[in-house]
Amino acid sequence: MENLILFVNSFLSYLLVFVVSIAVAGVGAFAGYKLRVRKNLKDAQAKEQEQDSDKK
């Protein structure tokens, strides 16, 4: 019975590490996506302003 308790304890410990790792990866992916969207918007606005100034 003691071995089963040790196994479950170890399993839950690794499961917690896995969940935390997935959460950190998810936050990183979300932040990267948001930063990329913001950069694309900024680049599109700069290109639009450049085209407007070329027309004048």
CHARMM internal coordinates of N, CA and C (Angstrom, degrees):
IC EDIT
DIST 1 N 1 CA 1.4581
DIST 1 CA 1 C 1.5228
ANGL 1 N 1 CA 1 C 110.72
DIST 1 C 2 N 1.3228
ANGL 1 CA 1 C 2 N 116.07
DIHE 1 N 1 CA 1 C 2 N -36.30
DIST 2 N 2 CA 1.4761
ANGL 1 C 2 N 2 CA 119.59
DIHE 1 CA 1 C 2 N 2 CA -179.69
DIST 2 CA 2 C 1.5250
ANGL 2 N 2 CA 2 C 111.47
DIHE 1 C 2 N 2 CA 2 C -63.99
DIST 2 C 3 N 1.3534
ANGL 2 CA 2 C 3 N 115.85
DIHE 2 N 2 CA 2 C 3 N -36.46
DIST 3 N 3 CA 1.4632
ANGL 2 C 3 N 3 CA 119.58
DIHE 2 CA 2 C 3 N 3 CA 178.99
DIST 3 CA 3 C 1.5283
ANGL 3 N 3 CA 3 C 111.22
DIHE 2 C 3 N 3 CA 3 C -65.56
DIST 3 C 4 N 1.3099
ANGL 3 CA 3 C 4 N 116.66
DIHE 3 N 3 CA 3 C 4 N -37.72
DIST 4 N 4 CA 1.4654
ANGL 3 C 4 N 4 CA 120.44
DIHE 3 CA 3 C 4 N 4 CA 178.70
DIST 4 CA 4 C 1.5241
ANGL 4 N 4 CA 4 C 110.28
DIHE 3 C 4 N 4 CA 4 C -64.87
DIST 4 C 5 N 1.3119
ANGL 4 CA 4 C 5 N 117.28
DIHE 4 N 4 CA 4 C 5 N -42.56
DIST 5 N 5 CA 1.4646
ANGL 4 C 5 N 5 CA 121.08
DIHE 4 CA 4 C 5 N 5 CA 178.69
DIST 5 CA 5 C 1.5230
ANGL 5 N 5 CA 5 C 110.37
DIHE 4 C 5 N 5 CA 5 C -63.20
DIST 5 C 6 N 1.3289
ANGL 5 CA 5 C 6 N 117.42
DIHE 5 N 5 CA 5 C 6 N -41.99
DIST 6 N 6 CA 1.4652
ANGL 5 C 6 N 6 CA 121.12
DIHE 5 CA 5 C 6 N 6 CA 178.02
DIST 6 CA 6 C 1.5275
ANGL 6 N 6 CA 6 C 110.84
DIHE 5 C 6 N 6 CA 6 C -63.89
DIST 6 C 7 N 1.3434
ANGL 6 CA 6 C 7 N 116.08
DIHE 6 N 6 CA 6 C 7 N -40.65
DIST 7 N 7 CA 1.4586
ANGL 6 C 7 N 7 CA 120.18
DIHE 6 CA 6 C 7 N 7 CA 179.04
DIST 7 CA 7 C 1.5244
ANGL 7 N 7 CA 7 C 111.24
DIHE 6 C 7 N 7 CA 7 C -64.14
DIST 7 C 8 N 1.3199
ANGL 7 CA 7 C 8 N 117.07
DIHE 7 N 7 CA 7 C 8 N -46.87
DIST 8 N 8 CA 1.4659
ANGL 7 C 8 N 8 CA 121.40
DIHE 7 CA 7 C 8 N 8 CA -179.85
DIST 8 CA 8 C 1.5224
ANGL 8 N 8 CA 8 C 110.12
DIHE 7 C 8 N 8 CA 8 C -63.05
DIST 8 C 9 N 1.3050
ANGL 8 CA 8 C 9 N 117.29
DIHE 8 N 8 CA 8 C 9 N -40.93
DIST 9 N 9 CA 1.4603
ANGL 8 C 9 N 9 CA 121.19
DIHE 8 CA 8 C 9 N 9 CA 178.35
DIST 9 CA 9 C 1.5285
ANGL 9 N 9 CA 9 C 110.85
DIHE 8 C 9 N 9 CA 9 C -61.53
DIST 9 C 10 N 1.3195
ANGL 9 CA 9 C 10 N 115.94
DIHE 9 N 9 CA 9 C 10 N -45.66
DIST 10 N 10 CA 1.4608
ANGL 9 C 10 N 10 CA 120.64
DIHE 9 CA 9 C 10 N 10 CA 179.11
DIST 10 CA 10 C 1.5308
ANGL 10 N 10 CA 10 C 110.78
DIHE 9 C 10 N 10 CA 10 C -64.71
DIST 10 C 11 N 1.3400
ANGL 10 CA 10 C 11 N 115.99
DIHE 10 N 10 CA 10 C 11 N -43.06
DIST 11 N 11 CA 1.4608
ANGL 10 C 11 N 11 CA 121.00
DIHE 10 CA 10 C 11 N 11 CA -179.92
DIST 11 CA 11 C 1.5262
ANGL 11 N 11 CA 11 C 110.99
DIHE 10 C 11 N 11 CA 11 C -60.65
DIST 11 C 12 N 1.3208
ANGL 11 CA 11 C 12 N 117.13
DIHE 11 N 11 CA 11 C 12 N -46.41
DIST 12 N 12 CA 1.4630
ANGL 11 C 12 N 12 CA 120.97
DIHE 11 CA 11 C 12 N 12 CA -179.70
DIST 12 CA 12 C 1.5289
ANGL 12 N 12 CA 12 C 110.89
DIHE 11 C 12 N 12 CA 12 C -65.31
DIST 12 C 13 N 1.3164
ANGL 12 CA 12 C 13 N 116.53
DIHE 12 N 12 CA 12 C 13 N -34.61
DIST 13 N 13 CA 1.4622
ANGL 12 C 13 N 13 CA 120.00
DIHE 12 CA 12 C 13 N 13 CA 177.74
DIST 13 CA 13 C 1.5330
ANGL 13 N 13 CA 13 C 110.63
DIHE 12 C 13 N 13 CA 13 C -63.55
DIST 13 C 14 N 1.3343
ANGL 13 CA 13 C 14 N 116.28
DIHE 13 N 13 CA 13 C 14 N -47.64
DIST 14 N 14 CA 1.4674
ANGL 13 C 14 N 14 CA 119.86
DIHE 13 CA 13 C 14 N 14 CA 178.50
DIST 14 CA 14 C 1.5278
ANGL 14 N 14 CA 14 C 111.32
DIHE 13 C 14 N 14 CA 14 C -66.68
DIST 14 C 15 N 1.3146
ANGL 14 CA 14 C 15 N 117.29
DIHE 14 N 14 CA 14 C 15 N -34.66
DIST 15 N 15 CA 1.4584
ANGL 14 C 15 N 15 CA 120.81
DIHE 14 CA 14 C 15 N 15 CA 177.68
DIST 15 CA 15 C 1.5334
ANGL 15 N 15 CA 15 C 110.50
DIHE 14 C 15 N 15 CA 15 C -63.74
DIST 15 C 16 N 1.3101
ANGL 15 CA 15 C 16 N 116.50
DIHE 15 N 15 CA 15 C 16 N -41.06
DIST 16 N 16 CA 1.4618
ANGL 15 C 16 N 16 CA 120.43
DIHE 15 CA 15 C 16 N 16 CA 177.56
DIST 16 CA 16 C 1.5205
ANGL 16 N 16 CA 16 C 111.23
DIHE 15 C 16 N 16 CA 16 C -63.91
DIST 16 C 17 N 1.3254
ANGL 16 CA 16 C 17 N 117.86
DIHE 16 N 16 CA 16 C 17 N -42.11
DIST 17 N 17 CA 1.4688
ANGL 16 C 17 N 17 CA 121.69
DIHE 16 CA 16 C 17 N 17 CA 177.20
DIST 17 CA 17 C 1.5270
ANGL 17 N 17 CA 17 C 110.02
DIHE 16 C 17 N 17 CA 17 C -61.89
DIST 17 C 18 N 1.3331
ANGL 17 CA 17 C 18 N 116.89
DIHE 17 N 17 CA 17 C 18 N -41.06
DIST 18 N 18 CA 1.4557
ANGL 17 C 18 N 18 CA 121.50
DIHE 17 CA 17 C 18 N 18 CA 178.99
DIST 18 CA 18 C 1.5244
ANGL 18 N 18 CA 18 C 111.39
DIHE 17 C 18 N 18 CA 18 C -63.41
DIST 18 C 19 N 1.3146
ANGL 18 CA 18 C 19 N 116.90
DIHE 18 N 18 CA 18 C 19 N -45.21
DIST 19 N 19 CA 1.4708
ANGL 18 C 19 N 19 CA 121.55
DIHE 18 CA 18 C 19 N 19 CA -179.58
DIST 19 CA 19 C 1.5313
ANGL 19 N 19 CA 19 C 110.42
DIHE 18 C 19 N 19 CA 19 C -63.46
DIST 19 C 20 N 1.3191
ANGL 19 CA 19 C 20 N 117.01
DIHE 19 N 19 CA 19 C 20 N -42.40
DIST 20 N 20 CA 1.4628
ANGL 19 C 20 N 20 CA 120.29
DIHE 19 CA 19 C 20 N 20 CA 178.84
DIST 20 CA 20 C 1.5249
ANGL 20 N 20 CA 20 C 109.96
DIHE 19 C 20 N 20 CA 20 C -64.82
DIST 20 C 21 N 1.3248
ANGL 20 CA 20 C 21 N 117.85
DIHE 20 N 20 CA 20 C 21 N -41.05
DIST 21 N 21 CA 1.4723
ANGL 20 C 21 N 21 CA 121.30
DIHE 20 CA 20 C 21 N 21 CA 178.43
DIST 21 CA 21 C 1.5207
ANGL 21 N 21 CA 21 C 111.36
DIHE 20 C 21 N 21 CA 21 C -61.91
DIST 21 C 22 N 1.3157
ANGL 21 CA 21 C 22 N 116.53
DIHE 21 N 21 CA 21 C 22 N -43.02
DIST 22 N 22 CA 1.4682
ANGL 21 C 22 N 22 CA 120.88
DIHE 21 CA 21 C 22 N 22 CA 178.67
DIST 22 CA 22 C 1.5315
ANGL 22 N 22 CA 22 C 110.05
DIHE 21 C 22 N 22 CA 22 C -64.36
DIST 22 C 23 N 1.3135
ANGL 22 CA 22 C 23 N 117.00
DIHE 22 N 22 CA 22 C 23 N -40.29
DIST 23 N 23 CA 1.4619
ANGL 22 C 23 N 23 CA 120.55
DIHE 22 CA 22 C 23 N 23 CA 179.67
DIST 23 CA 23 C 1.5315
ANGL 23 N 23 CA 23 C 110.54
DIHE 22 C 23 N 23 CA 23 C -64.16
DIST 23 C 24 N 1.3227
ANGL 23 CA 23 C 24 N 117.70
DIHE 23 N 23 CA 23 C 24 N -42.75
DIST 24 N 24 CA 1.4680
ANGL 23 C 24 N 24 CA 120.93
DIHE 23 CA 23 C 24 N 24 CA 179.01
DIST 24 CA 24 C 1.5229
ANGL 24 N 24 CA 24 C 110.11
DIHE 23 C 24 N 24 CA 24 C -64.77
DIST 24 C 25 N 1.3201
ANGL 24 CA 24 C 25 N 117.18
DIHE 24 N 24 CA 24 C 25 N -41.88
DIST 25 N 25 CA 1.4650
ANGL 24 C 25 N 25 CA 120.48
DIHE 24 CA 24 C 25 N 25 CA 177.89
DIST 25 CA 25 C 1.5307
ANGL 25 N 25 CA 25 C 110.75
DIHE 24 C 25 N 25 CA 25 C -63.97
DIST 25 C 26 N 1.3190
ANGL 25 CA 25 C 26 N 117.45
DIHE 25 N 25 CA 25 C 26 N -39.58
DIST 26 N 26 CA 1.4657
ANGL 25 C 26 N 26 CA 121.10
DIHE 25 CA 25 C 26 N 26 CA 178.72
DIST 26 CA 26 C 1.5192
ANGL 26 N 26 CA 26 C 111.99
DIHE 25 C 26 N 26 CA 26 C -64.19
DIST 26 C 27 N 1.3252
ANGL 26 CA 26 C 27 N 116.61
DIHE 26 N 26 CA 26 C 27 N -42.74
DIST 27 N 27 CA 1.4676
ANGL 26 C 27 N 27 CA 120.47
DIHE 26 CA 26 C 27 N 27 CA 178.32
DIST 27 CA 27 C 1.5283
ANGL 27 N 27 CA 27 C 109.84
DIHE 26 C 27 N 27 CA 27 C -64.38
DIST 27 C 28 N 1.3264
ANGL 27 CA 27 C 28 N 116.82
DIHE 27 N 27 CA 27 C 28 N -40.52
DIST 28 N 28 CA 1.4664
ANGL 27 C 28 N 28 CA 120.22
DIHE 27 CA 27 C 28 N 28 CA 178.35
DIST 28 CA 28 C 1.5179
ANGL 28 N 28 CA 28 C 112.47
DIHE 27 C 28 N 28 CA 28 C -63.98
DIST 28 C 29 N 1.3178
ANGL 28 CA 28 C 29 N 116.51
DIHE 28 N 28 CA 28 C 29 N -42.41
DIST 29 N 29 CA 1.4685
ANGL 28 C 29 N 29 CA 120.38
DIHE 28 CA 28 C 29 N 29 CA 178.72
DIST 29 CA 29 C 1.5208
ANGL 29 N 29 CA 29 C 110.69
DIHE 28 C 29 N 29 CA 29 C -65.52
DIST 29 C 30 N 1.3251
ANGL 29 CA 29 C 30 N 117.16
DIHE 29 N 29 CA 29 C 30 N -42.01
DIST 30 N 30 CA 1.4574
ANGL 29 C 30 N 30 CA 120.95
DIHE 29 CA 29 C 30 N 30 CA 179.40
DIST 30 CA 30 C 1.5341
ANGL 30 N 30 CA 30 C 110.57
DIHE 29 C 30 N 30 CA 30 C -63.86
DIST 30 C 31 N 1.3208
ANGL 30 CA 30 C 31 N 116.83
DIHE 30 N 30 CA 30 C 31 N -43.99
DIST 31 N 31 CA 1.4703
ANGL 30 C 31 N 31 CA 120.49
DIHE 30 CA 30 C 31 N 31 CA 179.26
DIST 31 CA 31 C 1.5281
ANGL 31 N 31 CA 31 C 110.67
DIHE 30 C 31 N 31 CA 31 C -64.18
DIST 31 C 32 N 1.3230
ANGL 31 CA 31 C 32 N 117.03
DIHE 31 N 31 CA 31 C 32 N -42.14
DIST 32 N 32 CA 1.4645
ANGL 31 C 32 N 32 CA 120.46
DIHE 31 CA 31 C 32 N 32 CA 178.03
DIST 32 CA 32 C 1.5135
ANGL 32 N 32 CA 32 C 112.10
DIHE 31 C 32 N 32 CA 32 C -62.60
DIST 32 C 33 N 1.3193
ANGL 32 CA 32 C 33 N 117.05
DIHE 32 N 32 CA 32 C 33 N -41.08
DIST 33 N 33 CA 1.4613
ANGL 32 C 33 N 33 CA 121.61
DIHE 32 CA 32 C 33 N 33 CA 178.25
DIST 33 CA 33 C 1.5276
ANGL 33 N 33 CA 33 C 110.70
DIHE 32 C 33 N 33 CA 33 C -62.54
DIST 33 C 34 N 1.3418
ANGL 33 CA 33 C 34 N 115.82
DIHE 33 N 33 CA 33 C 34 N -46.98
DIST 34 N 34 CA 1.4670
ANGL 33 C 34 N 34 CA 119.55
DIHE 33 CA 33 C 34 N 34 CA -178.70
DIST 34 CA 34 C 1.5328
ANGL 34 N 34 CA 34 C 110.81
DIHE 33 C 34 N 34 CA 34 C -63.53
DIST 34 C 35 N 1.3332
ANGL 34 CA 34 C 35 N 117.39
DIHE 34 N 34 CA 34 C 35 N -41.63
DIST 35 N 35 CA 1.4601
ANGL 34 C 35 N 35 CA 120.24
DIHE 34 CA 34 C 35 N 35 CA 179.05
DIST 35 CA 35 C 1.5191
ANGL 35 N 35 CA 35 C 111.18
DIHE 34 C 35 N 35 CA 35 C -64.42
DIST 35 C 36 N 1.3385
ANGL 35 CA 35 C 36 N 117.32
DIHE 35 N 35 CA 35 C 36 N -38.71
DIST 36 N 36 CA 1.4630
ANGL 35 C 36 N 36 CA 120.71
DIHE 35 CA 35 C 36 N 36 CA 179.62
DIST 36 CA 36 C 1.5259
ANGL 36 N 36 CA 36 C 110.75
DIHE 35 C 36 N 36 CA 36 C -66.40
DIST 36 C 37 N 1.3303
ANGL 36 CA 36 C 37 N 116.78
DIHE 36 N 36 CA 36 C 37 N -42.27
DIST 37 N 37 CA 1.4668
ANGL 36 C 37 N 37 CA 120.85
DIHE 36 CA 36 C 37 N 37 CA 178.77
DIST 37 CA 37 C 1.5266
ANGL 37 N 37 CA 37 C 109.74
DIHE 36 C 37 N 37 CA 37 C -61.98
DIST 37 C 38 N 1.3321
ANGL 37 CA 37 C 38 N 116.62
DIHE 37 N 37 CA 37 C 38 N -43.09
DIST 38 N 38 CA 1.4601
ANGL 37 C 38 N 38 CA 120.89
DIHE 37 CA 37 C 38 N 38 CA 179.74
DIST 38 CA 38 C 1.5422
ANGL 38 N 38 CA 38 C 110.69
DIHE 37 C 38 N 38 CA 38 C -63.25
DIST 38 C 39 N 1.3366
ANGL 38 CA 38 C 39 N 116.87
DIHE 38 N 38 CA 38 C 39 N -40.95
DIST 39 N 39 CA 1.4688
ANGL 38 C 39 N 39 CA 120.37
DIHE 38 CA 38 C 39 N 39 CA 179.31
DIST 39 CA 39 C 1.5270
ANGL 39 N 39 CA 39 C 110.86
DIHE 38 C 39 N 39 CA 39 C -67.30
DIST 39 C 40 N 1.3316
ANGL 39 CA 39 C 40 N 117.34
DIHE 39 N 39 CA 39 C 40 N -41.05
DIST 40 N 40 CA 1.4639
ANGL 39 C 40 N 40 CA 120.11
DIHE 39 CA 39 C 40 N 40 CA 178.09
DIST 40 CA 40 C 1.5224
ANGL 40 N 40 CA 40 C 111.14
DIHE 39 C 40 N 40 CA 40 C -62.17
DIST 40 C 41 N 1.3343
ANGL 40 CA 40 C 41 N 116.80
DIHE 40 N 40 CA 40 C 41 N -40.39
DIST 41 N 41 CA 1.4611
ANGL 40 C 41 N 41 CA 120.70
DIHE 40 CA 40 C 41 N 41 CA 177.78
DIST 41 CA 41 C 1.5265
ANGL 41 N 41 CA 41 C 110.85
DIHE 40 C 41 N 41 CA 41 C -62.97
DIST 41 C 42 N 1.3232
ANGL 41 CA 41 C 42 N 115.66
DIHE 41 N 41 CA 41 C 42 N -44.58
DIST 42 N 42 CA 1.4597
ANGL 41 C 42 N 42 CA 121.15
DIHE 41 CA 41 C 42 N 42 CA -179.54
DIST 42 CA 42 C 1.5348
ANGL 42 N 42 CA 42 C 110.52
DIHE 41 C 42 N 42 CA 42 C -63.43
DIST 42 C 43 N 1.3293
ANGL 42 CA 42 C 43 N 116.90
DIHE 42 N 42 CA 42 C 43 N -42.43
DIST 43 N 43 CA 1.4660
ANGL 42 C 43 N 43 CA 120.82
DIHE 42 CA 42 C 43 N 43 CA 178.70
DIST 43 CA 43 C 1.5213
ANGL 43 N 43 CA 43 C 111.40
DIHE 42 C 43 N 43 CA 43 C -65.19
DIST 43 C 44 N 1.3286
ANGL 43 CA 43 C 44 N 116.97
DIHE 43 N 43 CA 43 C 44 N -39.41
DIST 44 N 44 CA 1.4634
ANGL 43 C 44 N 44 CA 120.80
DIHE 43 CA 43 C 44 N 44 CA 179.83
DIST 44 CA 44 C 1.5303
ANGL 44 N 44 CA 44 C 110.46
DIHE 43 C 44 N 44 CA 44 C -66.01
DIST 44 C 45 N 1.3358
ANGL 44 CA 44 C 45 N 117.13
DIHE 44 N 44 CA 44 C 45 N -40.52
DIST 45 N 45 CA 1.4589
ANGL 44 C 45 N 45 CA 120.64
DIHE 44 CA 44 C 45 N 45 CA 178.09
DIST 45 CA 45 C 1.5223
ANGL 45 N 45 CA 45 C 110.89
DIHE 44 C 45 N 45 CA 45 C -65.84
DIST 45 C 46 N 1.3341
ANGL 45 CA 45 C 46 N 117.53
DIHE 45 N 45 CA 45 C 46 N -40.12
DIST 46 N 46 CA 1.4573
ANGL 45 C 46 N 46 CA 121.11
DIHE 45 CA 45 C 46 N 46 CA 179.45
DIST 46 CA 46 C 1.5279
ANGL 46 N 46 CA 46 C 110.26
DIHE 45 C 46 N 46 CA 46 C -65.39
DIST 46 C 47 N 1.3345
ANGL 46 CA 46 C 47 N 116.72
DIHE 46 N 46 CA 46 C 47 N -40.55
DIST 47 N 47 CA 1.4565
ANGL 46 C 47 N 47 CA 120.84
DIHE 46 CA 46 C 47 N 47 CA 178.98
DIST 47 CA 47 C 1.5215
ANGL 47 N 47 CA 47 C 110.46
DIHE 46 C 47 N 47 CA 47 C -65.97
DIST 47 C 48 N 1.3257
ANGL 47 CA 47 C 48 N 116.54
DIHE 47 N 47 CA 47 C 48 N -39.88
DIST 48 N 48 CA 1.4657
ANGL 47 C 48 N 48 CA 121.24
DIHE 47 CA 47 C 48 N 48 CA 179.28
DIST 48 CA 48 C 1.5336
ANGL 48 N 48 CA 48 C 110.39
DIHE 47 C 48 N 48 CA 48 C -64.80
DIST 48 C 49 N 1.3187
ANGL 48 CA 48 C 49 N 116.91
DIHE 48 N 48 CA 48 C 49 N -42.48
DIST 49 N 49 CA 1.4572
ANGL 48 C 49 N 49 CA 120.64
DIHE 48 CA 48 C 49 N 49 CA 178.67
DIST 49 CA 49 C 1.5297
ANGL 49 N 49 CA 49 C 110.52
DIHE 48 C 49 N 49 CA 49 C -65.82
DIST 49 C 50 N 1.3260
ANGL 49 CA 49 C 50 N 116.28
DIHE 49 N 49 CA 49 C 50 N -36.91
DIST 50 N 50 CA 1.4693
ANGL 49 C 50 N 50 CA 120.34
DIHE 49 CA 49 C 50 N 50 CA 178.60
DIST 50 CA 50 C 1.5241
ANGL 50 N 50 CA 50 C 110.35
DIHE 49 C 50 N 50 CA 50 C -65.21
DIST 50 C 51 N 1.3293
ANGL 50 CA 50 C 51 N 116.60
DIHE 50 N 50 CA 50 C 51 N -41.10
DIST 51 N 51 CA 1.4601
ANGL 50 C 51 N 51 CA 120.52
DIHE 50 CA 50 C 51 N 51 CA 179.10
DIST 51 CA 51 C 1.5184
ANGL 51 N 51 CA 51 C 110.40
DIHE 50 C 51 N 51 CA 51 C -67.20
DIST 51 C 52 N 1.3298
ANGL 51 CA 51 C 52 N 117.59
DIHE 51 N 51 CA 51 C 52 N -38.22
DIST 52 N 52 CA 1.4629
ANGL 51 C 52 N 52 CA 121.13
DIHE 51 CA 51 C 52 N 52 CA 178.69
DIST 52 CA 52 C 1.5206
ANGL 52 N 52 CA 52 C 110.58
DIHE 51 C 52 N 52 CA 52 C -65.01
DIST 52 C 53 N 1.3237
ANGL 52 CA 52 C 53 N 117.38
DIHE 52 N 52 CA 52 C 53 N -39.36
DIST 53 N 53 CA 1.4629
ANGL 52 C 53 N 53 CA 119.70
DIHE 52 CA 52 C 53 N 53 CA -178.95
DIST 53 CA 53 C 1.5297
ANGL 53 N 53 CA 53 C 110.90
DIHE 52 C 53 N 53 CA 53 C -73.63
DIST 53 C 54 N 1.3280
ANGL 53 CA 53 C 54 N 117.83
DIHE 53 N 53 CA 53 C 54 N -26.79
DIST 54 N 54 CA 1.4615
ANGL 53 C 54 N 54 CA 120.86
DIHE 53 CA 53 C 54 N 54 CA 177.08
DIST 54 CA 54 C 1.5228
ANGL 54 N 54 CA 54 C 111.10
DIHE 53 C 54 N 54 CA 54 C -72.48
DIST 54 C 55 N 1.3238
ANGL 54 CA 54 C 55 N 118.75
DIHE 54 N 54 CA 54 C 55 N -28.78
DIST 55 N 55 CA 1.4523
ANGL 54 C 55 N 55 CA 122.75
DIHE 54 CA 54 C 55 N 55 CA -179.48
DIST 55 CA 55 C 1.5221
ANGL 55 N 55 CA 55 C 112.23
DIHE 54 C 55 N 55 CA 55 C -72.24
DIST 55 C 56 N 1.3382
ANGL 55 CA 55 C 56 N 115.08
DIHE 55 N 55 CA 55 C 56 N -27.01
DIST 56 N 56 CA 1.4707
ANGL 55 C 56 N 56 CA 118.38
DIHE 55 CA 55 C 56 N 56 CA -175.87
DIST 56 CA 56 C 1.4934
ANGL 56 N 56 CA 56 C 112.37
DIHE 55 C 56 N 56 CA 56 C -80.75
END
COOR INIT
IC SEED 1 N 1 CA 1 C
IC BUILD
